[in-house]
Amino acid sequence: MSKKIKWHKFADALSEIPWQDNKMAIVEAGGKKLTIALFNDGLYAFAHKCPHASGIMADGFIDAMGNAVCPLHRYKFSLTNGRNVSGEGYYLKTYATEIREDGIYIGFEESGLFSWL
């Protein structure tokens, strides 16, 4: 059974996003504050804060292996699945992204009692 995704447009184009020098930005979509990152021509979205000590992920960086690195304790998380690759056992929530002709979107999995319908 596939999960339903609700898409939220947060920008008209990549060029209008307030990118930092580290190719990350803080955006808001669907009432949530998130971090987005560009890496190897891919767009990735993940939680605004690190699950370990609430470091602002956009203040960190993306390493050469494509991991988001928290600025506080250098915990590393896979951009594709949020898995903690530096071994501490935490998980960073990730979100689907789509670049469409009419804008840039982030997808949230539908949750709730009847989300399977």
C-alpha positions in Angstrom: 0.0 0.0 0.0 1.5 3.3 -1.0 1.4 6.3 1.3 -0.4 9.4 0.3 1.6 12.6 -0.1 0.2 16.1 0.2 2.3 18.6 -1.8 3.0 22.1 -0.7 4.4 24.8 -3.0 6.9 27.0 -1.2 8.7 28.8 -4.1 8.1 29.7 -7.7 11.7 29.0 -8.7 15.0 27.9 -7.1 16.4 31.4 -7.8 13.9 33.0 -5.3 15.0 30.9 -2.4 17.2 32.7 0.2 20.2 30.4 -0.2 23.1 30.6 2.2 26.7 30.1 1.1 26.5 26.5 2.2 23.7 25.8 -0.4 21.1 25.4 2.3 18.0 27.5 3.2 15.3 27.7 5.8 11.8 27.6 4.2 8.2 27.2 5.4 5.8 24.9 3.8 2.5 23.5 5.1 2.9 25.3 8.4 6.3 23.7 9.1 9.8 25.3 9.2 12.2 23.1 7.2 15.7 23.1 5.8 16.3 22.5 2.1 19.7 21.8 0.5 21.1 21.6 -3.0 23.6 18.8 -3.6 24.8 17.3 -6.9 21.9 18.9 -8.8 19.4 17.4 -6.3 17.0 19.2 -4.0 16.6 17.8 -0.5 14.3 18.7 2.4 14.6 17.8 6.0 13.9 18.9 9.6 14.8 22.4 10.6 16.5 21.2 13.8 18.8 18.3 14.6 17.1 15.5 16.6 20.0 15.3 19.0 20.4 18.8 20.5 18.2 21.0 18.3 21.0 22.6 16.3 19.7 24.6 13.3 20.5 22.3 10.4 20.8 25.1 7.9 23.7 26.5 9.9 25.7 23.2 9.2 26.9 22.0 5.9 26.7 19.1 3.4 29.8 16.9 3.4 31.4 15.4 0.3 29.4 12.2 0.8 26.1 14.0 0.7 25.3 14.1 4.4 23.7 16.9 6.3 26.1 17.8 9.1 24.7 19.4 12.3 26.6 22.6 13.3 26.6 21.7 17.1 28.1 18.3 17.4 28.8 17.3 13.8 26.3 14.5 13.7 25.8 13.4 10.1 22.5 12.4 8.4 21.8 11.0 4.9 20.0 13.5 2.7 18.0 10.7 1.1 16.6 8.9 4.1 17.7 10.8 7.3 19.7 7.9 8.7 22.3 8.9 11.1 25.5 7.8 9.4 28.0 8.9 12.1 26.7 6.2 14.5 24.8 8.0 17.2 21.4 6.4 16.4 19.3 9.4 15.7 17.1 10.0 12.7 16.5 13.2 10.8 13.1 13.5 9.3 13.3 13.9 5.5 10.6 15.0 3.0 10.1 14.5 -0.7 10.7 17.4 -3.1 9.6 18.1 -6.6 10.7 20.8 -9.0 7.7 21.4 -11.4 7.1 23.9 -14.1 4.9 26.0 -11.8 7.1 25.9 -8.8 9.1 24.0 -6.1 7.2 21.6 -3.8 7.7 19.7 -0.6 5.6 16.6 0.1 4.3 15.5 3.5 3.1 12.0 4.1 -0.6 12.1 5.1 -1.1 10.9 8.7 -4.1 10.2 10.8 -6.8 7.6 11.4 -7.9 7.4 7.8 -4.6 8.2 6.0 -4.6 4.7 4.4 -7.8 5.5 2.5 
